[in-house]
């Protein structure tokens, strides 16, 4: 029995809209990473882009647990800046979710 290998022409990319209001940051980041990689599809093939597109709604209302709200992040732009998650969300609403999802994608 041969294994099925998806071809780029066989892939149908879909759009997902996720409401992040009152959901935990880590759980929603894991869900987004699974959708982006395409691991929820039965035709998942690691070397082919099987992922779908994701739109996150209400990202500024995502829930965090523990001390993550006041913990400091270091941002290296031109100068090194230290900001809290609250300040980061005020300036860049989706950056903390992107950071969490990209971290899960690298793993």
HELIX and SHEET records of a PDB file:
HELIX    1   1 UNK A    8  UNK A   10  5                                   3    
HELIX    2   2 UNK A   25  UNK A   37  1                                  13    
HELIX    3   3 UNK A   59  UNK A   61  5                                   3    
HELIX    4   4 UNK A   85  UNK A   91  1                                   7    
HELIX    5   5 UNK A   95  UNK A  106  1                                  12    
SHEET    1   A 2 UNK A  15  UNK A  19  0                                        
SHEET    2   A 2 UNK A  53  UNK A  57  1                                        
SHEET    1   B 2 UNK A  72  UNK A  76  0                                        
SHEET    2   B 2 UNK A  80  UNK A  84 -1                                        
END                                                                             
